[in-house]
Each structure stands twice: as structure tokens, then as C-alpha cells.
Amino acid sequence: MTSGHASSKPARSAMMPQRGTRSPSRAIPPRSGYAADDPNTIPGFRMFALDEAARRHSEAGRDVILLTLGKSDLPLHPEIVAAITRAVSDPDRSSLVFPGGLPELREALSARYSALAGQTISPSRILIDAGTSSLYPNLLRILGAAGHEVVIPKPYYPLYRVAASLVGASVAYYNIDLRTMSIDVDSVRDAITTATRVLVVNSPGNPLGNVVPQDDMVAILRLLPADAFILFDEIYENALFSNESPLAPMLLHGSASASSRVVITNSFSKGYRMYTKRVGWCVLPQSQSEAMLSVLQHTRLTVDPSVQYGAVEALRREDEVRSLRTIHEARWKHAVAAFSPLSSVRLLPSAGGFYCTLDCTEFARFNGLASDSALALDILYRTGVATVPGEDFGLPGMLRLSFTSSRFEEAVDRLRDYFGGNATGAIDGHIGARKGAVP
Ligand SMILES: Cc1ncc(COP(=O)(O)O)c(C=O)c1O
């Protein structure tokens, strides 16, 4: 861990996107050492492209296993379904409109964070949206990032880049070291300038399943300029394999200056398995909650109250969350056992969350596969397993595997055979970029 002080480094003005034009700034290499990003282009999510290719492949009669979306294929607990159904069939409840979220849900989340932080976290600081995805551009805007700079991890969940782009902020990166799976705190220091308004931390991380320890968070808070915010994405906090202490308590309870500069985001999509129900939330400093509520009044109006009643019920079902974690850990162990003997690929260590990452760089190069999308398609057509190209996350040469399929082990065995040279599948109808032979 490295310590330091808030940066007074001047803004990277040359990197700022120019409104309405294709910015020449994209030619300037980011200091993180990764390929330059065009702030004006929103790339498609390759995860959905692979999901779609898999659907077509399945319709053509192939047996396909999806390791794409972080969406559990286990059914919802019947009590959660019942809570939603009861609300749907009750016109008084199903027609409620609360732009900031159902009061019962905000109260329940307030009780949960208050217990964690050991101090009252008022429901007025907690706002509900249709998942966290739609919160990000709005949060960046109210936190003052528009026209300034957002610092995000690399690898990243792509939402952070897209949200920054949507509000006209430029993006700088800090690194997660792929050997230690820790934040390179020096790269955080390098990324921060006087233009930095928001720094995103994601723990446990997507795609790596890395965990940010408290010491690193303290170091980051020290480096943060006084007028900047941390956006802490804890969406996988209940999916860790170990009993690592959550960071939310220190972020909410820390010194007044720290807690007033942190926004936490979380969701019912992952551990609570309510992906398609679209319920997420943020915990804001009191100073920002009014502004965010106004934004939701104009841009959201309401999240379906019926699914919010389901979310209240889900909060009473922590046993469900725990059992999902146990299932995912068993799947992770299976992946370790399957891939460890192979020399053609390397499984990056995951401490939890919904995913693990397979480094296929050497394999793809050796087999003349032009990109990890080409590799993912080759795998899909030969083995029937759909994976996510690492390019989505700034991890070229890698594939992300989601633990969420109940056929995960079978899928991993097929991948092991593919990378170990025992794949038997045909490339039906596949127009891939593959030039060489898969061993
Ligand atoms: C790290 C991370 N943050 C945010 C999200 C957005 O989730 P949702 O919109 O379902 O809350 C996801 C979804 O996969 C994610 O992986």
C-alpha cells in the first residue's frame, strides 16, 4: 500500500471531449498505458452480442450453455414472488408513485445501513432506481463530473465508461494488478488531476472478483481532491467467498469529510437474483440527496412499486443470498480444478462475485484468433459454451465466465477440453476470424 496526498496535478485538458465533435483528444494516449479510448463512441456490449449468437445457435438445435450474463438461473424464492404478486393484484399498492423509491424499501435499506455503520443513515439519503445502471449517468452529473474527469479502474465494468461518456466527462484509469489482484495505488495517484470529480471503486470487482481492502480505500480517500467524490459500487458485496469485512461501514461512518464524499450503489439484481426486476439503490451524502431526488422526479417518475415490495421481501431472505454464495464457490473450485493443469490458459484468482476470468492470450495468439470476440465465437461454435470477451472490460485476450448457470461445471469441462485440445464440436455455420488450428 502506498500513501499520499490529494493531487494538485493540473487537468488533462487536452483529453477533454469536445462537445458535438469527434475530439482530436482521443489520439492522446492515456497514462495508464492502455489503448486510447474515443470518448465520443459508445461501443456495443459484446456480452449481449455473444448472448444473441448463443440464442441463434441454440435455435439451430445446438446444446448451448450460457456463461454470459451475471443473472442467476435459479428461480426466485416463492415468498418474493408472492410479495410481488400480492402487490400487482392490489390496485392501491401497484399504482403507488414515489420517484425516490417506495418508503418501505428505503426504510428497510436505511435500517440495514444504520446497523452496519453504527449510526443512523436516514432513508432520505437512500434513493431507488430501475437497477443501478440507470443511476450512473445521473449520479455523475449531480456529482459535477460533466465536462470534467472520471477516474475508473482497469479492468472495469463498462457502465462506468459509458456513463462518463454520456455526461461529457473524460475517463482516466487506475490499474488493478493482474498478479496481485490489488489496486495499484500509484496508478490512482497518477490518474488523479485537478479535473477529477469522481473516482469509481468496485469491490468485489467485475470481472475479476477482486476485493479492495480497507487500507487501499483509506489510501484512495487520501489521494482524492477535496472537491471530488468516490462512487463505490458494492453490487457484489454479498457474493464474496470469504468473510471479508464490507467497506460500506467505514465509508459511511468514517470521518465526516470521508462520508460526505462517498456515494454507494447497490442492487437487487445479483445476490438477491432479481436481475430482470430492475431495482437498485444509492446511498448519498445528505448534501447530494435533494439534487438526485429532483433528477429522479424528472427522469424516472417511478420504479414499479410491485417489484419494490418484492425487494423488501428479498431483504428478509439473506439465507438465499448465502446459499447462492456457496453454490458459486463450489463452481469456482470446479473451474480451478479444471483449468489449473492446462498450460494453454491461466485462470485469474477470484475472491467472489459472479465471475472468474480466463487469460487466453497465448492460446489466441498461437491459434491466430484475431480477437477475444473471435475466440469466444470459436468456442461457442465448437463447444456450445457462450463466454464474454474480455474486450468489454478492457481485458483483451481474456474471457469472463459467469458462475450463474446451473450447468457451469459442464460448461467448464467443455472449455477444459477445448483448451486442452480435446474439443470435438464442429464449426457449424461459423464465419470466424480463426486462421490457425485449434489444438
Ligand atoms: C459491477 C456492476 N455494477 C453495476 C451493474 C448494474 O447492475 P443493475 O443495473 O442490474 O443494478 C452491474 C451489472 O452486471 C455490475 O456488474
The ligand as an SDF file (V2000), in Angstrom:
LIG
                    3D

 16 16  0  0  0  0  0  0  0  0999 V2000
  -20.1560   -4.0370  -11.2910 C   0  0  0  0  0  0  0  0  0  0  0  0
  -21.5530   -3.7920  -11.7450 C   0  0  0  0  0  0  0  0  0  0  0  0
  -22.1310   -2.6260  -11.4430 N   0  0  0  0  0  0  0  0  0  0  0  0
  -23.3730   -2.3350  -11.8410 C   0  0  0  0  0  0  0  0  0  0  0  0
  -24.1150   -3.2410  -12.5690 C   0  0  0  0  0  0  0  0  0  0  0  0
  -25.5040   -2.8640  -12.9990 C   0  0  0  0  0  0  0  0  0  0  0  0
  -26.4470   -3.6850  -12.4310 O   0  0  0  0  0  0  0  0  0  0  0  0
  -28.0000   -3.3430  -12.2960 P   0  0  0  0  0  0  0  0  0  0  0  0
  -28.3300   -2.2980  -13.2980 O   0  0  0  0  0  0  0  0  0  0  0  0
  -28.6850   -4.6170  -12.5460 O   0  0  0  0  0  0  0  0  0  0  0  0
  -28.1900   -2.8320  -10.8890 O   0  0  0  0  0  0  0  0  0  0  0  0
  -23.5640   -4.4910  -12.8940 C   0  0  0  0  0  0  0  0  0  0  0  0
  -24.3220   -5.4820  -13.6790 C   0  0  0  0  0  0  0  0  0  0  0  0
  -23.8440   -6.5160  -14.0690 O   0  0  0  0  0  0  0  0  0  0  0  0
  -22.2470   -4.7640  -12.4650 C   0  0  0  0  0  0  0  0  0  0  0  0
  -21.6460   -5.9300  -12.7440 O   0  0  0  0  0  0  0  0  0  0  0  0
  1  2  1  0
  2  3  1  0
  2 15  2  0
  3  4  2  0
  4  5  1  0
  5  6  1  0
  5 12  2  0
  6  7  1  0
  7  8  1  0
  8  9  2  0
  8 10  1  0
  8 11  1  0
 12 13  1  0
 12 15  1  0
 13 14  2  0
 15 16  1  0
M  END
$$$$
